[in-house]
Amino acid sequence: MSVFTIADLHLPLSSNKPMDIFGNRWQDYVNKIKKYWCAIVNDTDTVIIPGDISWSINLDDADEDFKFLESLPGKKLLGKGNHDYWWGTMSKNRAYLAKKGFKTIDFLFNNAYEVEDYVVCGTRGWYIDEKLQNVARDDVEYEKIVARESARLRMSLDEALKLKGDTSKQILVFLHFPPVFGSFVCEPIIEILKEFKIKHCYFGHIHGVYNVPKTTTYDGIDFTLVSADYLNFVPMILMPEEY
């Protein structure tokens, strides 16, 4: 009963929008995902996917991508990414799962889950640095979005604390956007992570950069990049601190 993570699957089965144009590592990537996932993940395991799951625009059109996820071993907890345009309210998302009979998928959104020796929580996050705005979009009010995402992160962490109680379980945070990357720091997110004494945070979104360290430590917090292409499409197992 292990816990894994991998972000940015960018599944194209419902939309015919593959990622092959973004470099050799993306060639035949859907088959890579299936091959490596099935090789190491068991039905009793959990895989956390922090964002950019499907290229579909509408949830009702995402069947093939969700069927693919459902067919993979383990329970899947999905976070929201900037390309998950299909994402609706939690009630709408869960109604879709129930309608389609998908039983191994759930959503990480304003909530938290107790998974083995961990409590997992998180939100999408967002860029606020002007130099990085073109990486996301250039027509949104960044400070308002960061404030909203900060509120969602706090809500998720509050739920995590309730689940943790007086146990020794470690709270892990999963974001789509990196709170720290290179010289960029999203201070509002960092301050909340520090307030809740978080030690480990996982993020995706970054593609085509394979020569950076997997984990960077900032203000006592470890930030780990888990984009699918960075991991070469092999889900990363989460290990206890004492390992």
PAMIRO-112620 format. One record per residue: residue number from 1; residue in three letters; x, y, z of N, C-alpha, C in turn. Coordinates in Angstrom, 3 decimals, padded with zeros to 6 digits. Layout:
N
SITE    n  res    n_east   n_north      n_up   ca_east  ca_north     ca_up    c_east   c_north      c_up
SITE  NUM  ALA         X         Y         Z         X         Y         Z         X         Y         Z
...
***
This chain:
243
SITE    n  res    n_east   n_north      n_up   ca_east  ca_north     ca_up    c_east   c_north      c_up
SITE    1  MET   000.838  -001.192   000.000   000.000   000.000   000.000   000.873   001.243   000.000
SITE    2  SER   001.384   001.579  -001.162   002.308   002.706  -001.317   001.587   003.914  -001.887
SITE    3  VAL   002.260   005.074  -001.803   001.725   006.321  -002.335   002.701   006.846  -003.388
SITE    4  PHE   002.162   007.192  -004.566   002.959   007.694  -005.677   002.420   009.044  -006.110
SITE    5  THR   003.213   009.759  -006.906   002.727   010.988  -007.523   003.334   011.152  -008.902
SITE    6  ILE   002.559   011.767  -009.785   003.031   012.128  -011.128   002.053   013.170  -011.668
SITE    7  ALA   002.558   014.294  -012.162   001.705   015.384  -012.665   001.738   015.426  -014.181
SITE    8  ASP   000.817   016.190  -014.745   000.879   016.564  -016.168   000.823   015.368  -017.107
SITE    9  LEU  -000.189   014.540  -016.955  -000.356   013.422  -017.890  -000.791   013.921  -019.266
SITE   10  HIS  -001.486   015.053  -019.327  -001.917   015.643  -020.598  -002.524   014.591  -021.519
SITE   11  LEU  -003.471   013.844  -021.012  -004.059   012.759  -021.797  -004.813   013.312  -023.006
SITE   12  PRO  -004.549   012.743  -024.199  -005.146   013.265  -025.433  -006.198   012.335  -026.030
SITE   13  LEU  -006.603   011.307  -025.299  -007.443   010.267  -025.888  -008.834   010.775  -026.244
SITE   14  SER  -009.305   011.801  -025.544  -010.629   012.354  -025.825  -010.581   013.532  -026.789
SITE   15  SER  -009.395   014.083  -027.001  -009.309   015.334  -027.764  -008.359   015.273  -028.947
SITE   16  ASN  -007.598   014.197  -029.069  -006.615   014.059  -030.149  -005.665   015.250  -030.185
SITE   17  LYS  -005.114   015.559  -029.001  -004.151   016.658  -028.895  -002.910   016.148  -028.174
SITE   18  PRO  -002.099   015.335  -028.845  -000.920   014.756  -028.187   000.171   015.784  -027.940
SITE   19  MET   001.126   015.374  -027.104   002.228   016.261  -026.707   003.511   015.979  -027.488
SITE   20  ASP   003.429   015.156  -028.512   004.625   014.729  -029.232   005.450   015.891  -029.771
SITE   21  ILE   004.786   017.018  -030.059   005.502   018.152  -030.646   006.426   018.823  -029.645
SITE   22  PHE   006.350   018.425  -028.360   007.141   019.084  -027.328   008.443   018.343  -027.013
SITE   23  GLY   008.867   017.466  -027.901   010.166   016.832  -027.710   010.103   015.320  -027.737
SITE   24  ASN   011.280   014.709  -027.917   011.355   013.262  -028.066   010.827   012.500  -026.853
SITE   25  ARG   010.997   013.076  -025.679   010.567   012.367  -024.479   009.057   012.124  -024.482
SITE   26  TRP   008.308   012.937  -025.232   006.852   012.808  -025.289   006.380   011.821  -026.356
SITE   27  GLN   007.302   011.269  -027.132   006.890   010.309  -028.156   006.247   009.084  -027.510
SITE   28  ASP   005.051   008.722  -027.975   004.351   007.523  -027.504   004.132   007.558  -025.991
SITE   29  TYR   003.884   008.741  -025.448   003.890   008.903  -023.986   002.716   008.229  -023.295
SITE   30  VAL   001.578   008.093  -023.976   000.444   007.430  -023.326   000.774   005.965  -023.050
SITE   31  ASN   001.414   005.327  -023.992   001.832   003.940  -023.761   002.908   003.846  -022.692
SITE   32  LYS   003.778   004.858  -022.621   004.786   004.884  -021.554   004.116   004.982  -020.194
SITE   33  ILE   003.133   005.885  -020.095   002.416   006.032  -018.824   001.835   004.690  -018.389
SITE   34  LYS   001.136   004.032  -019.291   000.497   002.755  -018.956   001.527   001.694  -018.584
SITE   35  LYS   002.586   001.605  -019.357   003.602   000.575  -019.130   004.259   000.726  -017.764
SITE   36  TYR   004.733   001.931  -017.451   005.471   002.131  -016.204   004.536   002.134  -015.000
SITE   37  TRP   003.369   002.723  -015.168   002.381   002.729  -014.081   002.026   001.301  -013.684
SITE   38  CYS   001.678   000.502  -014.669   001.261  -000.879  -014.387   002.407  -001.727  -013.841
SITE   39  ALA   003.639  -001.324  -014.117   004.795  -002.087  -013.646   005.048  -001.884  -012.160
SITE   40  ILE   004.644  -000.734  -011.609   005.030  -000.447  -010.218   003.866  -000.138  -009.286
SITE   41  VAL   002.692   000.199  -009.815   001.548   000.563  -008.973   000.600  -000.625  -008.856
SITE   42  ASN   000.183  -000.914  -007.631  -000.763  -002.000  -007.366  -002.149  -001.438  -007.078
SITE   43  ASP  -003.146  -002.312  -007.073  -004.522  -001.878  -006.830  -004.710  -001.268  -005.445
SITE   44  THR  -003.860  -001.627  -004.496  -003.986  -001.101  -003.133  -003.225   000.208  -002.941
SITE   45  ASP  -002.537   000.702  -003.964  -001.750   001.927  -003.884  -002.605   003.149  -004.236
SITE   46  THR  -002.052   004.327  -003.959  -002.693   005.596  -004.309  -001.716   006.431  -005.129
SITE   47  VAL  -002.225   007.068  -006.192  -001.404   007.945  -007.028  -002.037   009.335  -007.035
SITE   48  ILE  -001.250   010.344  -006.671  -001.722   011.727  -006.646  -001.231   012.423  -007.907
SITE   49  ILE  -002.170   013.036  -008.643  -001.864   013.657  -009.937  -002.180   015.144  -009.840
SITE   50  PRO  -001.184   015.988  -009.547  -001.458   017.413  -009.330  -001.539   018.245  -010.616
SITE   51  GLY  -002.592   017.994  -011.376  -002.923   018.898  -012.458  -002.517   018.520  -013.859
SITE   52  ASP  -003.202   019.160  -014.812  -003.049   018.949  -016.253  -003.205   017.470  -016.592
SITE   53  ILE  -004.418   016.986  -016.366  -004.714   015.566  -016.526  -005.217   015.250  -017.922
SITE   54  SER  -006.169   016.055  -018.408  -006.797   015.784  -019.707  -006.866   017.063  -020.520
SITE   55  TRP  -006.693   016.927  -021.831  -006.797   018.069  -022.730  -008.250   018.426  -023.044
SITE   56  SER  -009.210   017.638  -022.595  -010.605   017.900  -022.923  -011.052   019.264  -022.404
SITE   57  ILE  -011.967   019.872  -023.124  -012.505   021.165  -022.730  -013.687   020.987  -021.779
SITE   58  ASN  -014.538   019.996  -022.075  -015.722   019.737  -021.268  -015.641   018.363  -020.628
SITE   59  LEU  -016.147   018.261  -019.409  -016.095   016.998  -018.693  -016.846   015.901  -019.433
SITE   60  ASP  -017.964   016.250  -020.045  -018.749   015.241  -020.762  -018.025   014.690  -021.979
SITE   61  ASP  -016.982   015.387  -022.418  -016.212   014.929  -023.578  -014.910   014.241  -023.181
SITE   62  ALA  -014.719   014.020  -021.880  -013.438   013.495  -021.386  -013.461   011.994  -021.108
SITE   63  ASP  -014.485   011.303  -021.610  -014.686   009.902  -021.247  -013.462   009.031  -021.482
SITE   64  GLU  -012.850   009.159  -022.645  -011.741   008.257  -022.981  -010.555   008.457  -022.047
SITE   65  ASP  -010.289   009.695  -021.670  -009.192   009.963  -020.742  -009.491   009.390  -019.358
SITE   66  PHE  -010.728   009.549  -018.907  -011.087   009.016  -017.599  -011.182   007.491  -017.617
SITE   67  LYS  -011.607   006.916  -018.729  -011.596   005.452  -018.850  -010.162   004.923  -018.756
SITE   68  PHE  -009.235   005.649  -019.365  -007.828   005.262  -019.297  -007.337   005.297  -017.852
SITE   69  LEU  -007.641   006.388  -017.145  -007.232   006.490  -015.743  -007.860   005.382  -014.905
SITE   70  GLU  -009.142   005.145  -015.118  -009.849   004.112  -014.359  -009.231   002.737  -014.579
SITE   71  SER  -008.706   002.509  -015.780  -008.134   001.193  -016.107  -006.792   000.943  -015.429
SITE   72  LEU  -006.146   002.010  -014.942  -004.836   001.862  -014.320  -004.993   001.406  -012.873
SITE   73  PRO  -004.031   000.665  -012.347  -004.117   000.195  -010.957  -004.112   001.348  -009.958
SITE   74  GLY  -004.703   001.098  -008.802  -004.637   002.035  -007.694  -005.743   003.072  -007.690
SITE   75  LYS  -005.827   003.794  -006.567  -006.734   004.928  -006.445  -006.022   006.173  -006.943
SITE   76  LYS  -006.753   007.053  -007.639  -006.160   008.274  -008.184  -006.830   009.495  -007.573
SITE   77  LEU  -006.024   010.403  -007.051  -006.502   011.673  -006.526  -006.045   012.771  -007.478
SITE   78  LEU  -006.998   013.477  -008.080  -006.693   014.443  -009.121  -006.752   015.866  -008.587
SITE   79  GLY  -005.685   016.638  -008.830  -005.682   018.062  -008.562  -005.885   018.825  -009.858
SITE   80  LYS  -006.180   020.100  -009.740  -006.479   020.921  -010.919  -005.228   021.592  -011.461
SITE   81  GLY  -005.080   021.564  -012.784  -003.995   022.271  -013.452  -004.541   023.397  -014.312
SITE   82  ASN  -003.662   024.204  -014.880  -004.115   025.341  -015.680  -004.723   024.921  -017.010
SITE   83  HIS  -004.494   023.671  -017.454  -005.086   023.194  -018.705  -006.295   022.292  -018.482
SITE   84  ASP  -006.706   022.121  -017.248  -007.872   021.275  -016.975  -009.152   022.099  -017.107
SITE   85  TYR  -009.463   022.482  -018.350  -010.630   023.322  -018.606  -011.933   022.581  -018.330
SITE   86  TRP  -011.893   021.269  -018.311  -013.077   020.441  -018.054  -013.507   020.492  -016.589
SITE   87  TRP  -012.628   020.956  -015.713  -012.868   020.910  -014.269  -014.068   021.771  -013.894
SITE   88  GLY  -015.028   021.176  -013.166  -016.191   021.915  -012.698  -016.210   021.995  -011.185
SITE   89  THR  -017.395   022.105  -010.614  -017.510   022.069  -009.171  -017.258   020.650  -008.671
SITE   90  MET  -016.982   020.519  -007.384  -016.756   019.192  -006.822  -017.995   018.316  -007.010
SITE   91  SER  -019.185   018.874  -006.819  -020.401   018.080  -006.977  -020.584   017.636  -008.425
SITE   92  LYS  -020.283   018.512  -009.372  -020.392   018.147  -010.788  -019.370   017.079  -011.155
SITE   93  ASN  -018.142   017.251  -010.671  -017.090   016.273  -010.976  -017.445   014.896  -010.424
SITE   94  ARG  -017.912   014.872  -009.184  -018.236   013.582  -008.574  -019.498   012.969  -009.181
SITE   95  ALA  -020.431   013.810  -009.603  -021.623   013.296  -010.286  -021.227   012.620  -011.599
SITE   96  TYR  -020.250   013.212  -012.279  -019.741   012.607  -013.516  -019.140   011.232  -013.239
SITE   97  LEU  -018.315   011.121  -012.192  -017.713   009.836  -011.844  -018.787   008.793  -011.545
SITE   98  ALA  -019.803   009.201  -010.797  -020.872   008.266  -010.445  -021.656   007.834  -011.681
SITE   99  LYS  -021.936   008.772  -012.563  -022.682   008.481  -013.788  -021.932   007.484  -014.666
SITE  100  LYS  -020.621   007.646  -014.735  -019.811   006.791  -015.607  -019.350   005.509  -014.909
SITE  101  GLY  -019.575   005.410  -013.609  -019.171   004.211  -012.886  -017.685   004.129  -012.588
SITE  102  PHE  -017.010   005.302  -012.527  -015.584   005.321  -012.200  -015.432   005.299  -010.680
SITE  103  LYS  -014.795   004.273  -010.165  -014.738   004.068  -008.718  -013.352   004.275  -008.111
SITE  104  THR  -012.322   004.486  -008.942  -010.959   004.600  -008.408  -010.409   006.021  -008.511
SITE  105  ILE  -011.283   006.994  -008.819  -010.854   008.376  -009.048  -011.592   009.304  -008.087
SITE  106  ASP  -010.887   010.276  -007.531  -011.512   011.321  -006.737  -010.711   012.604  -006.926
SITE  107  PHE  -011.170   013.692  -006.315  -010.615   015.009  -006.588  -010.051   015.658  -005.333
SITE  108  LEU  -008.892   016.281  -005.500  -008.225   017.018  -004.422  -008.528   018.493  -004.630
SITE  109  PHE  -009.519   019.006  -003.870  -009.990   020.368  -004.127  -010.676   020.892  -002.876
SITE  110  ASN  -010.033   021.814  -002.172  -010.565   022.375  -000.922  -010.752   021.307   000.153
SITE  111  ASN  -009.992   020.233   000.072  -010.171   019.113   001.004  -008.833   018.440   001.256
SITE  112  ALA  -008.864   017.317   001.923  -007.646   016.557   002.219  -008.031   015.091   002.354
SITE  113  TYR  -007.037   014.225   002.245  -007.252   012.783   002.354  -006.189   012.171   003.252
SITE  114  GLU  -006.597   011.199   004.007  -005.670   010.394   004.800  -005.257   009.213   003.939
SITE  115  VAL  -003.976   009.137   003.613  -003.475   008.085   002.719  -002.241   007.450   003.354
SITE  116  GLU  -002.414   006.228   003.837  -001.321   005.508   004.492  -000.737   006.357   005.628
SITE  117  ASP   000.563   006.633   005.587   001.211   007.390   006.662   001.173   008.897   006.434
SITE  118  TYR   000.366   009.346   005.477   000.333   010.758   005.120  -001.084   011.306   005.179
SITE  119  VAL  -001.156   012.644   005.251  -002.384   013.372   004.944  -002.041   014.276   003.771
SITE  120  VAL  -002.771   014.149   002.671  -002.429   014.889   001.462  -003.467   015.966   001.198
SITE  121  CYS  -002.988   017.120   000.728  -003.877   018.238   000.438  -003.230   019.091  -000.645
SITE  122  GLY  -003.918   020.163  -001.064  -003.302   021.034  -002.061  -004.317   021.782  -002.897
SITE  123  THR  -003.806   022.552  -003.855  -004.613   023.325  -004.782  -003.786   023.578  -006.036
SITE  124  ARG  -004.312   024.388  -006.939  -003.602   024.627  -008.199  -002.400   025.542  -008.015
SITE  125  GLY  -002.571   026.621  -007.215  -001.513   027.627  -007.155  -001.552   028.501  -008.394
SITE  126  TRP  -000.611   029.428  -008.488  -000.543   030.296  -009.676   000.738   031.112  -009.643
SITE  127  TYR   001.163   031.550  -010.837   002.295   032.466  -010.915   001.852   033.876  -010.546
SITE  128  ILE   002.761   034.624  -009.959   002.486   036.039  -009.694   003.607   036.928  -010.224
SITE  129  ASP   004.761   036.344  -010.490   005.904   037.107  -010.979   005.652   037.565  -012.425
SITE  130  GLU   005.831   038.854  -012.703   005.526   039.396  -014.024   006.351   038.736  -015.128
SITE  131  LYS   007.581   038.350  -014.820   008.444   037.743  -015.829   007.915   036.380  -016.261
SITE  132  LEU   007.089   035.760  -015.416   006.586   034.425  -015.722   005.130   034.447  -016.166
SITE  133  GLN   004.545   035.606  -016.272   003.133   035.660  -016.644   002.898   035.085  -018.029
SITE  134  ASN   003.848   035.257  -018.940   003.654   034.722  -020.276   003.710   033.205  -020.299
SITE  135  VAL   004.205   032.586  -019.232   004.200   031.131  -019.152   002.785   030.632  -018.897
SITE  136  ALA   002.004   031.455  -018.224   000.631   031.070  -017.940  -000.291   031.764  -018.950
SITE  137  ARG  -000.894   032.878  -018.567  -001.745   033.638  -019.479  -001.489   035.122  -019.247
SITE  138  ASP  -001.796   035.923  -020.242  -001.511   037.341  -020.108  -002.777   038.182  -019.986
SITE  139  ASP  -003.898   037.557  -019.603  -005.146   038.308  -019.559  -005.900   038.071  -018.252
SITE  140  VAL  -005.165   037.821  -017.197  -005.816   037.557  -015.917  -005.204   038.447  -014.842
SITE  141  GLU  -005.933   038.623  -013.764  -005.453   039.433  -012.652  -004.748   038.514  -011.665
SITE  142  TYR  -003.439   038.528  -011.722  -002.645   037.523  -011.017  -002.771   037.614  -009.505
SITE  143  GLU  -002.754   038.808  -008.976  -002.803   038.933  -007.521  -004.121   038.399  -006.967
SITE  144  LYS  -005.223   038.635  -007.675  -006.515   038.120  -007.233  -006.532   036.592  -007.280
SITE  145  ILE  -005.947   036.039  -008.336  -005.923   034.579  -008.458  -005.054   033.971  -007.368
SITE  146  VAL  -003.904   034.561  -007.103  -003.037   034.039  -006.047  -003.733   034.127  -004.693
SITE  147  ALA  -004.466   035.225  -004.456  -005.207   035.347  -003.195  -006.258   034.253  -003.080
SITE  148  ARG  -006.932   033.957  -004.191  -007.945   032.897  -004.180  -007.313   031.538  -003.960
SITE  149  GLU  -006.215   031.288  -004.649  -005.534   030.000  -004.487  -004.939   029.857  -003.091
SITE  150  SER  -004.481   030.958  -002.519  -003.977   030.919  -001.148  -005.100   030.541  -000.190
SITE  151  ALA  -006.287   031.089  -000.421  -007.432   030.753   000.428  -007.793   029.275   000.287
SITE  152  ARG  -007.730   028.768  -000.923  -008.032   027.351  -001.137  -006.987   026.456  -000.485
SITE  153  LEU  -005.725   026.875  -000.559  -004.676   026.108   000.092  -004.903   026.081   001.597
SITE  154  ARG  -005.251   027.218   002.178  -005.502   027.275   003.614  -006.686   026.370   003.990
SITE  155  MET  -007.736   026.375   003.171  -008.888   025.525   003.429  -008.490   024.052   003.410
SITE  156  SER  -007.676   023.698   002.417  -007.220   022.319   002.295  -006.336   021.921   003.472
SITE  157  LEU  -005.472   022.829   003.896  -004.596   022.553   005.040  -005.380   022.458   006.345
SITE  158  ASP  -006.414   023.261   006.479  -007.263   023.154   007.666  -007.903   021.769   007.744
SITE  159  GLU  -008.363   021.271   006.594  -008.944   019.929   006.556  -007.890   018.874   006.864
SITE  160  ALA  -006.664   019.113   006.378  -005.577   018.174   006.650  -005.276   018.093   008.143
SITE  161  LEU  -005.278   019.247   008.813  -005.023   019.256   010.257  -006.095   018.476   011.020
SITE  162  LYS  -007.345   018.588   010.584  -008.416   017.829   011.220  -008.185   016.328   011.071
SITE  163  LEU  -007.774   015.909   009.872  -007.526   014.494   009.634  -006.302   014.003   010.397
SITE  164  LYS  -005.294   014.843   010.474  -004.066   014.466   011.176  -004.316   014.271   012.667
SITE  165  GLY  -005.098   015.172   013.249  -005.377   015.079   014.673  -004.098   015.045   015.483
SITE  166  ASP  -004.039   014.128   016.432  -002.843   014.013   017.270  -001.940   012.874   016.819
SITE  167  THR  -002.105   012.438   015.571  -001.257   011.379   015.036   000.073   011.961   014.568
SITE  168  SER   000.996   011.092   014.198   002.298   011.525   013.688   002.321   011.581   012.159
SITE  169  LYS   001.150   011.452   011.544   001.109   011.447   010.084   001.582   012.785   009.529
SITE  170  GLN   002.324   012.712   008.449   002.916   013.900   007.837   001.953   014.499   006.816
SITE  171  ILE   001.801   015.821   006.844   000.970   016.511   005.854   001.831   016.846   004.640
SITE  172  LEU   001.383   016.416   003.461   002.070   016.688   002.200   001.179   017.577   001.344
SITE  173  VAL   001.790   018.554   000.676   001.043   019.496  -000.154   001.372   019.250  -001.624
SITE  174  PHE   000.325   019.236  -002.458   000.478   019.042  -003.899  -000.119   020.244  -004.623
SITE  175  LEU   000.713   020.920  -005.414   000.294   022.073  -006.200   000.592   021.796  -007.664
SITE  176  HIS  -000.108   022.485  -008.543   000.254   022.357  -009.951   001.404   023.298  -010.286
SITE  177  PHE   001.249   024.561  -009.950   002.304   025.533  -010.223   003.373   025.498  -009.126
SITE  178  PRO   004.624   025.705  -009.491   005.700   025.705  -008.486   005.682   026.968  -007.635
SITE  179  PRO   005.675   026.850  -006.317   005.810   028.035  -005.470   007.213   028.623  -005.530
SITE  180  VAL   008.178   027.765  -005.854   009.578   028.186  -005.980   010.149   027.522  -007.222
SITE  181  PHE   010.755   028.319  -008.103   011.431   027.745  -009.266   012.455   028.747  -009.756
SITE  182  GLY   013.737   028.366  -009.711   014.795   029.297  -010.067   014.771   030.488  -009.119
SITE  183  SER   014.729   031.685  -009.675   014.707   032.896  -008.855   013.284   033.316  -008.477
SITE  184  PHE   012.291   032.599  -008.973   010.898   032.952  -008.713   010.422   032.360  -007.398
SITE  185  VAL   009.759   033.183  -006.591   009.168   032.725  -005.331   007.776   033.337  -005.216
SITE  186  CYS   006.768   032.501  -004.994   005.410   032.991  -004.771   005.215   033.126  -003.257
SITE  187  GLU   005.513   034.297  -002.749   005.553   034.508  -001.304   004.233   034.204  -000.588
SITE  188  PRO   003.060   034.562  -001.143   001.824   034.257  -000.416   001.641   032.768  -000.151
SITE  189  ILE   001.995   031.949  -001.113   001.895   030.498  -000.930   002.938   030.016   000.075
SITE  190  ILE   004.149   030.526  -000.046   005.226   030.133   000.868   004.849   030.443   002.310
SITE  191  GLU   004.283   031.609   002.541   003.937   032.011   003.904   002.916   031.063   004.527
SITE  192  ILE   001.970   030.605   003.734   000.980   029.665   004.265   001.634   028.318   004.563
SITE  193  LEU   002.491   027.855   003.679   003.187   026.588   003.915   004.009   026.658   005.198
SITE  194  LYS   004.680   027.786   005.412   005.463   027.964   006.637   004.570   028.032   007.866
SITE  195  GLU   003.455   028.716   007.745   002.516   028.831   008.870   002.050   027.455   009.342
SITE  196  PHE   001.813   026.555   008.389   001.333   025.210   008.734   002.481   024.213   008.937
SITE  197  LYS   003.714   024.726   008.916   004.909   023.907   009.167   005.035   022.735   008.188
SITE  198  ILE   004.719   023.015   006.922   004.848   021.995   005.884   006.319   021.810   005.524
SITE  199  LYS   006.717   020.575   005.360   008.106   020.251   005.039   008.281   019.746   003.606
SITE  200  HIS   007.187   019.255   002.992   007.315   018.676   001.658   006.164   019.134   000.770
SITE  201  CYS   006.516   019.669  -000.399   005.545   020.143  -001.367   005.941   019.618  -002.749
SITE  202  TYR   004.957   019.150  -003.515   005.196   018.569  -004.845   004.451   019.384  -005.886
SITE  203  PHE   005.066   019.585  -007.053   004.454   020.408  -008.092   004.790   019.866  -009.479
SITE  204  GLY   004.015   020.329  -010.470   004.238   019.953  -011.862   004.461   021.171  -012.724
SITE  205  HIS   003.764   021.200  -013.871   003.711   022.338  -014.793   004.975   022.572  -015.614
SITE  206  ILE   006.135   022.309  -015.071   007.393   022.610  -015.767   007.727   021.465  -016.718
SITE  207  HIS   007.915   021.802  -018.003   008.205   020.788  -019.019   009.494   021.117  -019.769
SITE  208  GLY   010.130   020.064  -020.270   011.294   020.230  -021.135   012.552   020.677  -020.431
SITE  209  VAL   012.534   020.716  -019.111   013.713   021.114  -018.326   014.141   019.906  -017.500
SITE  210  TYR   015.208   019.257  -017.923   015.581   017.982  -017.310   016.918   018.033  -016.570
SITE  211  ASN   017.546   019.198  -016.558   018.850   019.318  -015.906   018.782   020.061  -014.577
SITE  212  VAL   017.563   020.254  -014.058   017.417   020.911  -012.760   017.269   019.851  -011.680
SITE  213  PRO   017.630   020.172  -010.436   017.473   019.192  -009.352   016.004   018.822  -009.173
SITE  214  LYS   015.768   017.573  -008.844   014.392   017.142  -008.607   013.805   017.877  -007.414
SITE  215  THR   014.592   018.079  -006.377   014.119   018.720  -005.159   014.971   019.936  -004.822
SITE  216  THR   014.295   021.038  -004.524   014.946   022.262  -004.085   014.415   022.620  -002.698
SITE  217  THR   015.298   023.007  -001.790   014.881   023.386  -000.437   014.891   024.901  -000.309
SITE  218  TYR   013.754   025.436   000.163   013.631   026.883   000.356   012.915   027.125   001.676
SITE  219  ASP   013.519   027.910   002.544   012.940   028.218   003.859   012.525   026.954   004.618
SITE  220  GLY   013.348   025.921   004.492   013.102   024.691   005.231   012.070   023.773   004.623
SITE  221  ILE   011.567   024.112   003.425   010.568   023.290   002.750   011.197   022.664   001.508
SITE  222  ASP   010.997   021.374   001.317   011.456   020.684   000.114   010.393   020.779  -000.970
SITE  223  PHE   010.764   021.316  -002.131   009.865   021.428  -003.279   010.351   020.472  -004.364
SITE  224  THR   009.486   019.530  -004.760   009.886   018.462  -005.669   009.080   018.519  -006.955
SITE  225  LEU   009.796   018.529  -008.080   009.188   018.570  -009.406   008.780   017.160  -009.834
SITE  226  VAL   007.497   016.988  -010.170   007.003   015.651  -010.526   006.244   015.658  -011.849
SITE  227  SER   006.574   016.593  -012.757   005.974   016.570  -014.087   006.271   015.237  -014.760
SITE  228  ALA   005.305   014.736  -015.514   005.434   013.406  -016.112   006.681   013.284  -016.974
SITE  229  ASP   006.960   014.275  -017.822   008.127   014.147  -018.693   009.421   014.247  -017.899
SITE  230  TYR   009.430   015.042  -016.811   010.625   015.110  -015.964   010.897   013.749  -015.328
SITE  231  LEU   009.830   013.053  -014.924   009.978   011.717  -014.318   010.112   010.621  -015.369
SITE  232  ASN   010.135   011.019  -016.643   010.143   010.070  -017.757   008.962   009.112  -017.656
SITE  233  PHE   007.832   009.646  -017.152   006.546   008.959  -017.107   006.502   007.788  -016.133
SITE  234  VAL   007.413   007.779  -015.171   007.415   006.763  -014.119   006.885   007.403  -012.841
SITE  235  PRO   005.727   006.994  -012.315   005.225   007.571  -011.064   006.270   007.472  -009.956
SITE  236  MET   006.407   008.544  -009.196   007.421   008.600  -008.145   006.828   008.175  -006.810
SITE  237  ILE   007.455   007.209  -006.159   006.981   006.749  -004.856   007.380   007.752  -003.789
SITE  238  LEU   006.497   007.971  -002.830   006.791   008.860  -001.704   007.353   008.036  -000.569
SITE  239  MET   008.491   008.480  -000.053   009.181   007.725   000.987   009.142   008.494   002.303
SITE  240  PRO   009.007   007.776   003.434   009.033   008.447   004.726   010.358   009.176   004.946
SITE  241  GLU   010.317   010.237   005.758   011.524   011.018   006.018   012.647   010.179   006.601
SITE  242  GLU   012.283   009.170   007.394   013.306   008.382   008.067   013.933   007.316   007.171
SITE  243  TYR   013.406   007.197   005.912   013.934   006.149   005.039   015.366   006.443   004.647
***
